[in-house]
Amino acid sequence: MDYSALLLQIENQLQTVHKKGQNYMNIEAMPRVELRRVIEGLGAIIPVEKDISQKQQEKQTSFPNHPDQSGMIQYKNTHPKFFPPPADIAENQDKGNKVKQQSLTKAFAQIVIHQESAKKINTLSELFQKYEDCQRCALGKTRKNLVFGRGLSNATVMFLGEGPGADEDAQGEPFVGRAGRLLTKMISALGIERSDVYITNIVKCRPPENRNPTPAEISCCLPIIKQQIKILNPKLIVTLGNIPTKTLIPELPGITKARGKIQQYENWTVLPTFHPSYLLRNRSAMPLAWEDFKKIPELAFNN
Ligand code: SF4
């Protein structure tokens, strides 16, 4: 059986089902599997299958040590049903089939492990434990501390910045430098304690020289913030600046236009406003930011 062709066929069929908007399928004796992962799994296997068939083909055509080349030509031109292949070729084909089967089983097993490990994380501390040694992007190599987030584990409002700076990196806590002190003052001016909210960033490790995180770094770190939001389930997410706002809702315009307008990210209400470090550089924007902040108590604390 041509497994490569079969897998390509299955992949095409799965792609068609997926395009129709069906995201899950049941595979016998397996838990519910996200279709995208099956497609990715098959995509990862197919090159292996091609390699295997190519190697088998090379073996069948070259046979450098075979004493009777003419015998091999005869075999190649003969129907295998009546003239079964020599034992060494049959053995190689069997081995190839076993490897293919193992590749599939392994890929599906990985899908299941991934899903089950994602299911088990129910608290922010479990999520932190999962990622505390994270090296998914290059920022992991240069950080002093991973800045996961700080605040009430059932806070109704989450403040979301872009990434830790030098002070945050040194202390392992978000928004503790000059911009952090301004944020704390603004929260207190609303009559709320900083300890009653949850504060975090899109990326958890400091980008060197305080540069913006790159799109690749953001996408590596995105699963963490997505899970933080799901676990915390806040009534309101206040995005501070362009990067967190456009990471959650890419279609929004720049922060100057988007600020102060209530938005929706999946199940959560989002209020975009300026980043405190922008306010330190542009004091004239402070009244606008304060207008936005005044909306927080109503959106986050009123039933
Ligand atoms: S920035 Fe995020 S993805 Fe990159 S190493 Fe740190 S925790 Fe991991």
Residues whose N, C-alpha, C, O or C-beta is under 5 A from the ligand:
A	BS01	SF4	C134 Q135 R136 C137 L139 G140 V203 K204 C205 E217 C220 C221
